[in-house]
Amino acid sequence: MFIMSDPFNPDYRISDEERHRAMQDLGAHFAAGRLDSETYDARLTQVAQATMKSEISPLFDDLPANTAIAASHDRFYTAAEIDKAAQRGGNIRHGIMGLSIVAAIAGTYAYPIMIILIPTVFILLYVMKLGPESWYKPSARQLERERMREVRLEQMRHKQAIQMSIAQQQAEQKALRQQKIQEINSLAMDLTSDALKRFQNRR
C-alpha cells in the first residue's frame, strides 16, 4: 500500500517500484468502485508523471488507507462482468462437446454405437450440468480475478500511452533545443562575420 501524506515524513524522489505500487493501489480502489474511470485515468497520469512523493500522496488523501479491509465487504459486479466470467466456463463445456463430436464421428466407422456419445455428453453438460460449478456459474473469486485482470490491462494500456506521450514530448523538446542551438550558432557566425568585415574595412 502506498504511504499517505505524513507531515513528519520528509519529501523524497520516488522510485519506479513506488510509482508502480501507487498505480496498483489506484487500480484496487477503481475495482472497488471508489473511483470512476475519468478520475482513475487522471490520477494514473499524475502518478506516471510524478517524481516526488508529495505529488502522489494527495491522490490518496480521500481514499481509505487499507484496501484489504474493503475486500471483505460485499462486492457488486455488472452483468457484463458476470457474463464474461461465465463465458470462460462455457468455453470449457463447448470444448468438451466439440471433442466428443469429433471422437464420436471418428469412432462411428469402427463402432457405430459411438454415435450415442454426442447426445450423451450434451445431456450431461447442458441438461444435468455435470462438472464443477464454475463451468456454469462464476464464483466471486473468479469475478474478482476477472475484474483485476481488466484493471491490470487498463493500467498497462494507460501506462504505455503515457510513456509514448512522454517520449514524444522529449523528442519534440530535443528537436527544439537543437533548433535553438543551430539558430544561436548561425547568429554567432553572422556576428563574427560582420565583426571581421568591419575590422577589414578599418584597415
PyRosetta script that sets phi, psi and omega in degrees:
from pyrosetta import init, pose_from_sequence

init()
pose = pose_from_sequence("MFIMSDPFNPDYRISDEERHRAMQDLGAHFAAGRLDSETYDARLTQVAQATMKSEISPLFDDLPANTAIAASHDRFYTAAEIDKAAQRGGNIRHGIMGLSIVAAIAGTYAYPIMIILIPTVFILLYVMKLGPESWYKPSARQLERERMREVRLEQMRHKQAIQMSIAQQQAEQKALRQQKIQEINSLAMDLTSDALKRFQNRR")
pose.set_psi(1, 134.5)
pose.set_omega(1, -179.8)
pose.set_phi(2, -70.6)
pose.set_psi(2, 139.4)
pose.set_omega(2, -177.8)
pose.set_phi(3, -72.6)
pose.set_psi(3, 131.6)
pose.set_omega(3, 178.7)
pose.set_phi(4, -74.0)
pose.set_psi(4, 172.8)
pose.set_omega(4, -179.5)
pose.set_phi(5, -64.0)
pose.set_psi(5, 136.6)
pose.set_omega(5, -178.4)
pose.set_phi(6, -138.0)
pose.set_psi(6, 117.3)
pose.set_omega(6, -177.5)
pose.set_phi(7, -62.2)
pose.set_psi(7, -21.7)
pose.set_omega(7, -178.6)
pose.set_phi(8, -93.2)
pose.set_psi(8, -3.5)
pose.set_omega(8, 179.9)
pose.set_phi(9, -104.5)
pose.set_psi(9, 112.7)
pose.set_omega(9, -175.8)
pose.set_phi(10, -64.1)
pose.set_psi(10, 155.9)
pose.set_omega(10, 179.9)
pose.set_phi(11, -72.0)
pose.set_psi(11, 151.2)
pose.set_omega(11, 178.4)
pose.set_phi(12, -156.5)
pose.set_psi(12, 165.8)
pose.set_omega(12, 177.6)
pose.set_phi(13, -76.2)
pose.set_psi(13, 134.9)
pose.set_omega(13, -177.8)
pose.set_phi(14, -89.9)
pose.set_psi(14, 154.6)
pose.set_omega(14, 178.9)
pose.set_phi(15, -94.2)
pose.set_psi(15, 171.0)
pose.set_omega(15, 176.3)
pose.set_phi(16, -62.3)
pose.set_psi(16, -35.9)
pose.set_omega(16, 179.2)
pose.set_phi(17, -64.2)
pose.set_psi(17, -42.7)
pose.set_omega(17, 178.8)
pose.set_phi(18, -66.3)
pose.set_psi(18, -38.1)
pose.set_omega(18, 177.9)
pose.set_phi(19, -64.4)
pose.set_psi(19, -42.2)
pose.set_omega(19, 179.1)
pose.set_phi(20, -66.0)
pose.set_psi(20, -40.0)
pose.set_omega(20, 179.5)
pose.set_phi(21, -64.7)
pose.set_psi(21, -38.3)
pose.set_omega(21, 177.3)
pose.set_phi(22, -63.9)
pose.set_psi(22, -39.3)
pose.set_omega(22, 177.4)
pose.set_phi(23, -63.9)
pose.set_psi(23, -40.0)
pose.set_omega(23, 178.5)
pose.set_phi(24, -64.3)
pose.set_psi(24, -40.9)
pose.set_omega(24, 178.9)
pose.set_phi(25, -65.0)
pose.set_psi(25, -40.3)
pose.set_omega(25, 176.2)
pose.set_phi(26, -63.0)
pose.set_psi(26, -38.3)
pose.set_omega(26, 177.4)
pose.set_phi(27, -62.4)
pose.set_psi(27, -39.1)
pose.set_omega(27, 178.2)
pose.set_phi(28, -65.0)
pose.set_psi(28, -41.4)
pose.set_omega(28, 177.9)
pose.set_phi(29, -67.7)
pose.set_psi(29, -36.5)
pose.set_omega(29, 177.2)
pose.set_phi(30, -65.2)
pose.set_psi(30, -43.0)
pose.set_omega(30, 178.9)
pose.set_phi(31, -65.0)
pose.set_psi(31, -31.0)
pose.set_omega(31, 179.2)
pose.set_phi(32, -79.5)
pose.set_psi(32, -6.5)
pose.set_omega(32, 177.4)
pose.set_phi(33, 89.2)
pose.set_psi(33, 10.5)
pose.set_omega(33, -179.4)
pose.set_phi(34, -80.4)
pose.set_psi(34, -22.1)
pose.set_omega(34, -179.3)
pose.set_phi(35, -122.9)
pose.set_psi(35, 135.6)
pose.set_omega(35, 172.5)
pose.set_phi(36, -81.0)
pose.set_psi(36, 170.1)
pose.set_omega(36, -173.6)
pose.set_phi(37, -62.4)
pose.set_psi(37, -36.6)
pose.set_omega(37, -178.5)
pose.set_phi(38, -66.8)
pose.set_psi(38, -46.2)
pose.set_omega(38, 178.8)
pose.set_phi(39, -65.4)
pose.set_psi(39, -40.5)
pose.set_omega(39, 179.2)
pose.set_phi(40, -60.6)
pose.set_psi(40, -46.7)
pose.set_omega(40, 179.4)
pose.set_phi(41, -62.4)
pose.set_psi(41, -42.7)
pose.set_omega(41, -178.8)
pose.set_phi(42, -63.2)
pose.set_psi(42, -42.1)
pose.set_omega(42, -178.6)
pose.set_phi(43, -72.3)
pose.set_psi(43, -34.6)
pose.set_omega(43, 175.5)
pose.set_phi(44, -61.0)
pose.set_psi(44, -41.9)
pose.set_omega(44, 178.8)
pose.set_phi(45, -62.0)
pose.set_psi(45, -42.6)
pose.set_omega(45, 179.7)
pose.set_phi(46, -64.0)
pose.set_psi(46, -40.4)
pose.set_omega(46, 178.9)
pose.set_phi(47, -64.3)
pose.set_psi(47, -43.7)
pose.set_omega(47, -177.8)
pose.set_phi(48, -63.0)
pose.set_psi(48, -33.0)
pose.set_omega(48, -176.8)
pose.set_phi(49, -94.0)
pose.set_psi(49, -6.7)
pose.set_omega(49, -176.4)
pose.set_phi(50, -73.1)
pose.set_psi(50, 147.2)
pose.set_omega(50, 175.1)
pose.set_phi(51, -121.3)
pose.set_psi(51, -23.5)
pose.set_omega(51, -178.5)
pose.set_phi(52, -115.4)
pose.set_psi(52, 152.6)
pose.set_omega(52, 179.5)
pose.set_phi(53, -60.7)
pose.set_psi(53, -34.8)
pose.set_omega(53, -178.4)
pose.set_phi(54, -64.7)
pose.set_psi(54, -18.3)
pose.set_omega(54, 178.3)
pose.set_phi(55, -82.4)
pose.set_psi(55, -21.7)
pose.set_omega(55, -177.0)
pose.set_phi(56, -99.3)
pose.set_psi(56, -39.1)
pose.set_omega(56, -175.6)
pose.set_phi(57, -52.2)
pose.set_psi(57, -44.4)
pose.set_omega(57, -179.3)
pose.set_phi(58, -61.8)
pose.set_psi(58, -20.8)
pose.set_omega(58, -179.3)
pose.set_phi(59, -69.5)
pose.set_psi(59, -16.0)
pose.set_omega(59, -178.5)
pose.set_phi(60, -110.2)
pose.set_psi(60, 2.3)
pose.set_omega(60, -175.7)
pose.set_phi(61, -63.5)
pose.set_psi(61, -30.0)
pose.set_omega(61, -178.8)
pose.set_phi(62, -99.1)
pose.set_psi(62, 15.9)
pose.set_omega(62, -179.4)
pose.set_phi(63, -120.3)
pose.set_psi(63, 148.7)
pose.set_omega(63, 179.3)
pose.set_phi(64, -64.4)
pose.set_psi(64, 146.7)
pose.set_omega(64, -175.1)
pose.set_phi(65, -72.9)
pose.set_psi(65, -31.1)
pose.set_omega(65, -175.1)
pose.set_phi(66, -112.3)
pose.set_psi(66, 99.5)
pose.set_omega(66, -179.9)
pose.set_phi(67, -73.6)
pose.set_psi(67, -18.3)
pose.set_omega(67, -179.9)
pose.set_phi(68, -67.4)
pose.set_psi(68, -31.0)
pose.set_omega(68, 178.9)
pose.set_phi(69, -64.9)
pose.set_psi(69, -40.3)
pose.set_omega(69, -178.1)
pose.set_phi(70, -66.4)
pose.set_psi(70, -24.4)
pose.set_omega(70, -177.5)
pose.set_phi(71, -67.7)
pose.set_psi(71, -23.2)
pose.set_omega(71, -178.5)
pose.set_phi(72, -82.8)
pose.set_psi(72, -11.8)
pose.set_omega(72, 179.9)
pose.set_phi(73, -78.6)
pose.set_psi(73, 168.4)
pose.set_omega(73, 177.1)
pose.set_phi(74, -62.8)
pose.set_psi(74, 136.5)
pose.set_omega(74, 179.4)
pose.set_phi(75, -111.7)
pose.set_psi(75, 149.0)
pose.set_omega(75, 179.8)
pose.set_phi(76, -119.4)
pose.set_psi(76, 139.8)
pose.set_omega(76, -177.6)
pose.set_phi(77, -127.2)
pose.set_psi(77, 147.4)
pose.set_omega(77, 179.3)
pose.set_phi(78, -77.4)
pose.set_psi(78, 162.6)
pose.set_omega(78, 178.5)
pose.set_phi(79, -61.8)
pose.set_psi(79, -36.1)
pose.set_omega(79, 179.5)
pose.set_phi(80, -64.0)
pose.set_psi(80, -40.7)
pose.set_omega(80, 178.8)
pose.set_phi(81, -65.0)
pose.set_psi(81, -41.9)
pose.set_omega(81, 179.2)
pose.set_phi(82, -64.9)
pose.set_psi(82, -43.8)
pose.set_omega(82, 180.0)
pose.set_phi(83, -62.4)
pose.set_psi(83, -40.5)
pose.set_omega(83, -178.0)
pose.set_phi(84, -67.0)
pose.set_psi(84, -41.5)
pose.set_omega(84, 178.5)
pose.set_phi(85, -67.7)
pose.set_psi(85, -38.9)
pose.set_omega(85, 179.1)
pose.set_phi(86, -66.4)
pose.set_psi(86, -30.2)
pose.set_omega(86, -179.6)
pose.set_phi(87, -62.9)
pose.set_psi(87, -32.0)
pose.set_omega(87, 179.1)
pose.set_phi(88, -64.8)
pose.set_psi(88, -41.9)
pose.set_omega(88, 176.2)
pose.set_phi(89, -66.1)
pose.set_psi(89, -37.3)
pose.set_omega(89, 178.2)
pose.set_phi(90, -64.0)
pose.set_psi(90, -35.2)
pose.set_omega(90, 178.9)
pose.set_phi(91, -61.9)
pose.set_psi(91, -37.4)
pose.set_omega(91, 178.5)
pose.set_phi(92, -64.8)
pose.set_psi(92, -45.9)
pose.set_omega(92, 179.5)
pose.set_phi(93, -62.9)
pose.set_psi(93, -43.3)
pose.set_omega(93, 179.8)
pose.set_phi(94, -62.9)
pose.set_psi(94, -37.2)
pose.set_omega(94, 179.0)
pose.set_phi(95, -65.1)
pose.set_psi(95, -44.2)
pose.set_omega(95, 178.3)
pose.set_phi(96, -62.5)
pose.set_psi(96, -42.3)
pose.set_omega(96, 179.9)
pose.set_phi(97, -63.2)
pose.set_psi(97, -42.5)
pose.set_omega(97, 179.9)
pose.set_phi(98, -63.1)
pose.set_psi(98, -43.6)
pose.set_omega(98, 178.1)
pose.set_phi(99, -64.1)
pose.set_psi(99, -37.0)
pose.set_omega(99, 178.6)
pose.set_phi(100, -63.8)
pose.set_psi(100, -40.7)
pose.set_omega(100, 178.8)
pose.set_phi(101, -63.2)
pose.set_psi(101, -44.8)
pose.set_omega(101, 179.3)
pose.set_phi(102, -61.7)
pose.set_psi(102, -45.2)
pose.set_omega(102, -179.6)
pose.set_phi(103, -64.2)
pose.set_psi(103, -40.0)
pose.set_omega(103, -179.0)
pose.set_phi(104, -65.9)
pose.set_psi(104, -43.9)
pose.set_omega(104, -179.8)
pose.set_phi(105, -65.5)
pose.set_psi(105, -42.2)
pose.set_omega(105, -179.8)
pose.set_phi(106, -66.9)
pose.set_psi(106, -35.4)
pose.set_omega(106, -177.4)
pose.set_phi(107, -86.6)
pose.set_psi(107, -11.4)
pose.set_omega(107, -177.1)
pose.set_phi(108, -62.6)
pose.set_psi(108, -33.6)
pose.set_omega(108, -178.3)
pose.set_phi(109, -64.3)
pose.set_psi(109, -37.6)
pose.set_omega(109, 180.0)
pose.set_phi(110, -88.6)
pose.set_psi(110, -39.1)
pose.set_omega(110, -178.6)
pose.set_phi(111, -132.5)
pose.set_psi(111, 95.4)
pose.set_omega(111, -177.7)
pose.set_phi(112, -54.6)
pose.set_psi(112, -28.0)
pose.set_omega(112, -178.2)
pose.set_phi(113, -67.3)
pose.set_psi(113, -15.1)
pose.set_omega(113, 179.9)
pose.set_phi(114, -61.6)
pose.set_psi(114, -20.4)
pose.set_omega(114, -180.0)
pose.set_phi(115, -62.6)
pose.set_psi(115, -22.6)
pose.set_omega(115, 178.5)
pose.set_phi(116, -67.6)
pose.set_psi(116, -19.7)
pose.set_omega(116, -178.0)
pose.set_phi(117, -59.6)
pose.set_psi(117, -34.9)
pose.set_omega(117, -176.2)
pose.set_phi(118, -63.5)
pose.set_psi(118, -57.1)
pose.set_omega(118, 179.1)
pose.set_phi(119, -65.6)
pose.set_psi(119, -29.4)
pose.set_omega(119, 179.8)
pose.set_phi(120, -64.2)
pose.set_psi(120, -49.3)
pose.set_omega(120, 179.4)
pose.set_phi(121, -64.6)
pose.set_psi(121, -37.5)
pose.set_omega(121, 178.8)
pose.set_phi(122, -60.9)
pose.set_psi(122, -45.7)
pose.set_omega(122, -179.9)
pose.set_phi(123, -64.3)
pose.set_psi(123, -41.9)
pose.set_omega(123, -179.1)
pose.set_phi(124, -63.5)
pose.set_psi(124, -40.9)
pose.set_omega(124, -174.8)
pose.set_phi(125, -85.1)
pose.set_psi(125, -40.0)
pose.set_omega(125, -170.5)
pose.set_phi(126, -106.4)
pose.set_psi(126, -16.1)
pose.set_omega(126, 178.5)
pose.set_phi(127, -107.7)
pose.set_psi(127, -55.6)
pose.set_omega(127, 179.7)
pose.set_phi(128, -81.1)
pose.set_psi(128, -13.6)
pose.set_omega(128, 179.1)
pose.set_phi(129, 53.6)
pose.set_psi(129, 50.3)
pose.set_omega(129, 178.1)
pose.set_phi(130, -74.6)
pose.set_psi(130, 139.9)
pose.set_omega(130, 179.2)
pose.set_phi(131, 122.2)
pose.set_psi(131, 178.7)
pose.set_omega(131, -179.4)
pose.set_phi(132, -59.1)
pose.set_psi(132, 149.0)
pose.set_omega(132, -179.9)
pose.set_phi(133, -61.6)
pose.set_psi(133, -29.3)
pose.set_omega(133, -178.7)
pose.set_phi(134, -64.9)
pose.set_psi(134, -18.0)
pose.set_omega(134, 177.0)
pose.set_phi(135, -70.7)
pose.set_psi(135, -23.1)
pose.set_omega(135, -173.0)
pose.set_phi(136, -115.9)
pose.set_psi(136, -31.0)
pose.set_omega(136, -177.7)
pose.set_phi(137, -141.3)
pose.set_psi(137, 117.9)
pose.set_omega(137, -178.5)
pose.set_phi(138, -67.0)
pose.set_psi(138, 138.2)
pose.set_omega(138, 177.5)
pose.set_phi(139, -80.6)
pose.set_psi(139, 167.0)
pose.set_omega(139, 178.1)
pose.set_phi(140, -61.5)
pose.set_psi(140, -34.5)
pose.set_omega(140, 179.2)
pose.set_phi(141, -66.0)
pose.set_psi(141, -42.4)
pose.set_omega(141, 177.7)
pose.set_phi(142, -63.1)
pose.set_psi(142, -42.3)
pose.set_omega(142, 180.0)
pose.set_phi(143, -63.1)
pose.set_psi(143, -41.1)
pose.set_omega(143, 180.0)
pose.set_phi(144, -67.2)
pose.set_psi(144, -39.9)
pose.set_omega(144, 177.0)
pose.set_phi(145, -62.3)
pose.set_psi(145, -42.4)
pose.set_omega(145, -179.8)
pose.set_phi(146, -63.9)
pose.set_psi(146, -41.6)
pose.set_omega(146, 179.8)
pose.set_phi(147, -65.2)
pose.set_psi(147, -44.8)
pose.set_omega(147, -179.7)
pose.set_phi(148, -66.8)
pose.set_psi(148, -32.5)
pose.set_omega(148, 176.3)
pose.set_phi(149, -62.7)
pose.set_psi(149, -43.4)
pose.set_omega(149, 178.7)
pose.set_phi(150, -65.1)
pose.set_psi(150, -39.1)
pose.set_omega(150, 178.9)
pose.set_phi(151, -63.4)
pose.set_psi(151, -43.7)
pose.set_omega(151, 179.7)
pose.set_phi(152, -64.3)
pose.set_psi(152, -40.5)
pose.set_omega(152, 177.8)
pose.set_phi(153, -63.4)
pose.set_psi(153, -41.3)
pose.set_omega(153, 179.0)
pose.set_phi(154, -64.8)
pose.set_psi(154, -40.6)
pose.set_omega(154, 177.1)
pose.set_phi(155, -61.7)
pose.set_psi(155, -43.7)
pose.set_omega(155, -178.8)
pose.set_phi(156, -63.2)
pose.set_psi(156, -45.5)
pose.set_omega(156, 179.0)
pose.set_phi(157, -62.5)
pose.set_psi(157, -42.5)
pose.set_omega(157, -178.8)
pose.set_phi(158, -66.1)
pose.set_psi(158, -41.7)
pose.set_omega(158, -179.7)
pose.set_phi(159, -64.2)
pose.set_psi(159, -41.7)
pose.set_omega(159, 178.4)
pose.set_phi(160, -63.7)
pose.set_psi(160, -40.7)
pose.set_omega(160, 179.0)
pose.set_phi(161, -64.2)
pose.set_psi(161, -40.5)
pose.set_omega(161, 179.2)
pose.set_phi(162, -65.7)
pose.set_psi(162, -43.9)
pose.set_omega(162, 179.9)
pose.set_phi(163, -62.2)
pose.set_psi(163, -40.3)
pose.set_omega(163, 177.9)
pose.set_phi(164, -64.6)
pose.set_psi(164, -40.1)
pose.set_omega(164, 179.1)
pose.set_phi(165, -65.2)
pose.set_psi(165, -42.6)
pose.set_omega(165, 179.1)
pose.set_phi(166, -64.5)
pose.set_psi(166, -43.0)
pose.set_omega(166, 179.2)
pose.set_phi(167, -62.1)
pose.set_psi(167, -39.5)
pose.set_omega(167, 178.6)
pose.set_phi(168, -65.9)
pose.set_psi(168, -42.5)
pose.set_omega(168, 178.2)
pose.set_phi(169, -62.6)
pose.set_psi(169, -41.6)
pose.set_omega(169, 179.3)
pose.set_phi(170, -64.3)
pose.set_psi(170, -39.9)
pose.set_omega(170, 178.7)
pose.set_phi(171, -64.7)
pose.set_psi(171, -40.9)
pose.set_omega(171, 178.8)
pose.set_phi(172, -65.7)
pose.set_psi(172, -41.3)
pose.set_omega(172, 178.6)
pose.set_phi(173, -64.9)
pose.set_psi(173, -38.9)
pose.set_omega(173, 178.2)
pose.set_phi(174, -64.2)
pose.set_psi(174, -43.8)
pose.set_omega(174, 178.5)
pose.set_phi(175, -62.8)
pose.set_psi(175, -38.8)
pose.set_omega(175, 179.3)
pose.set_phi(176, -66.2)
pose.set_psi(176, -40.6)
pose.set_omega(176, 178.1)
pose.set_phi(177, -63.4)
pose.set_psi(177, -43.1)
pose.set_omega(177, 178.8)
pose.set_phi(178, -62.8)
pose.set_psi(178, -38.4)
pose.set_omega(178, 178.4)
pose.set_phi(179, -64.2)
pose.set_psi(179, -42.5)
pose.set_omega(179, 179.7)
pose.set_phi(180, -65.5)
pose.set_psi(180, -39.6)
pose.set_omega(180, 178.4)
pose.set_phi(181, -62.5)
pose.set_psi(181, -42.1)
pose.set_omega(181, 178.0)
pose.set_phi(182, -63.4)
pose.set_psi(182, -40.2)
pose.set_omega(182, 178.8)
pose.set_phi(183, -64.8)
pose.set_psi(183, -41.7)
pose.set_omega(183, 179.4)
pose.set_phi(184, -65.2)
pose.set_psi(184, -43.7)
pose.set_omega(184, 178.4)
pose.set_phi(185, -61.9)
pose.set_psi(185, -41.8)
pose.set_omega(185, 179.4)
pose.set_phi(186, -64.1)
pose.set_psi(186, -42.2)
pose.set_omega(186, 178.6)
pose.set_phi(187, -64.5)
pose.set_psi(187, -41.3)
pose.set_omega(187, 179.6)
pose.set_phi(188, -63.4)
pose.set_psi(188, -40.4)
pose.set_omega(188, 178.4)
pose.set_phi(189, -66.0)
pose.set_psi(189, -39.4)
pose.set_omega(189, 178.2)
pose.set_phi(190, -63.7)
pose.set_psi(190, -44.1)
pose.set_omega(190, 179.5)
pose.set_phi(191, -63.6)
pose.set_psi(191, -41.5)
pose.set_omega(191, 179.0)
pose.set_phi(192, -63.6)
pose.set_psi(192, -42.9)
pose.set_omega(192, 179.2)
pose.set_phi(193, -63.0)
pose.set_psi(193, -43.1)
pose.set_omega(193, 178.3)
pose.set_phi(194, -63.0)
pose.set_psi(194, -40.9)
pose.set_omega(194, -179.5)
pose.set_phi(195, -64.5)
pose.set_psi(195, -40.7)
pose.set_omega(195, 178.5)
pose.set_phi(196, -64.6)
pose.set_psi(196, -40.6)
pose.set_omega(196, 179.2)
pose.set_phi(197, -62.7)
pose.set_psi(197, -44.0)
pose.set_omega(197, 179.8)
pose.set_phi(198, -64.4)
pose.set_psi(198, -38.4)
pose.set_omega(198, -180.0)
pose.set_phi(199, -65.6)
pose.set_psi(199, -42.1)
pose.set_omega(199, 179.5)
pose.set_phi(200, -67.0)
pose.set_psi(200, -36.9)
pose.set_omega(200, 179.4)
pose.set_phi(201, -65.8)
pose.set_psi(201, -34.1)
pose.set_omega(201, -179.8)
pose.set_phi(202, -69.3)
pose.set_psi(202, -30.8)
pose.set_omega(202, 179.6)
pose.set_phi(203, -74.4)
pose.dump_pdb("model.pdb")
